[in-house]
Amino acid sequence: MDTSAHTLNTLFEQLGLPSDTAAIDQFIETHRLFSEEIPLHKATFWTDSQASFLQDAIQADSDWAEVVDELNIRLRNAH
């Protein structure tokens, strides 16, 4: 069982996206969510498998849930 702490970098690796800090910052700046009514996993920029992973992480309150919440907050509060 993986007991290591998850970070945005490891979340992006899990999602199959570039995971260095600059790439994550660029992704967040490019993919802002402006509506609180759209759940993170329903954003149009995710693939089906990415959306499913994000939804499952939150619904199951998995060990990924905290970092997925962090991503959600950052996507909604990007400057």
Secondary structure, 3 states (H helix, E strand, C coil): CCCCCCCHHHHHHHCCCCCCHHHHHHHHHHCCCCCCCCCHHHCCCCCHHHHHHHHHHHHCCCCCHHHHHHHHHHHHCCC
